[in-house]
Amino acid sequence: MKNYQNIELWFNNDETMYFIIKNFLNWNYTKKQITEFIVDKECFGTHTKDNVKYTKLDVFKALKDFTKD
């Protein structure tokens, strides 16, 4: 499994992460802005719970299927 796929699984299966990402999208933040918030501000920490590092490229790829409600 690639790192971005692992991150995507965490985003989709952790209720808090999912809720935060969806709210940012619904508030018209871009995926680039959300990526920067997650990575630069370490809003979910620096790694997933199974130790995959959040990088801008992997987080951006992990957000690809997220849409506004």
N, C-alpha and C positions, 0 to 999 in steps of 0.2 A: 504494500500500500504506500502511495506517495504521501509526503507530509501534508499537502493541502487537502487530500482526501481524509486524512486523520482529523485535521482541524475542522473540516466540514461536518464530520460525524459528531464531533463535540458540540459545534454550534447548533446542529439540528436536534440533538438529544439531551442537551442541558436546557431546562426550561428557562432559567434566568438569562443565559447567553442568548437564546433564541428570542426572548421577549425584548431584550435590549436592542438587538440588531433590527428586529422588525419595527420597533418604535422609532429608531433613528431613520429608517427608510421612510416610514410614514410621516416623519417630520421633515422630509425632503433633503436629508443628508445624502451625499453621493457615496457610492461604495468606496471611493478613494478616501473621503473624509472619515468614514467608519473604520477603514483599514488603519489610517494614521492614528485614530483614537485608540484602537485596540493595541497597536504595536508601540507607538510613542508614549502613550499615557499608561500603558500596561494595565488596562482596565480589567483584563482577565488574567493578569500575571504575565510571566514571560514565556511560559510553556503550558502545554496541555497537561492534564493529570497523569498522562502516560509519557511525559517528558519530551514531547515534540515542541521545538521552539517556534514561537510565533514570529514569522518574518513578513515583511510587507507583501512580497510576491505570493507567498503561500496563503496568507489571510485574504488577499484580494481574490485569488482563485477560489478559495473556499466560499466566498460570498456570491459567486457567479449565479447561482440558482435562487438566491433570495430576491423577493419582489415585495412591493408595497401590498398592503391588504386592499 
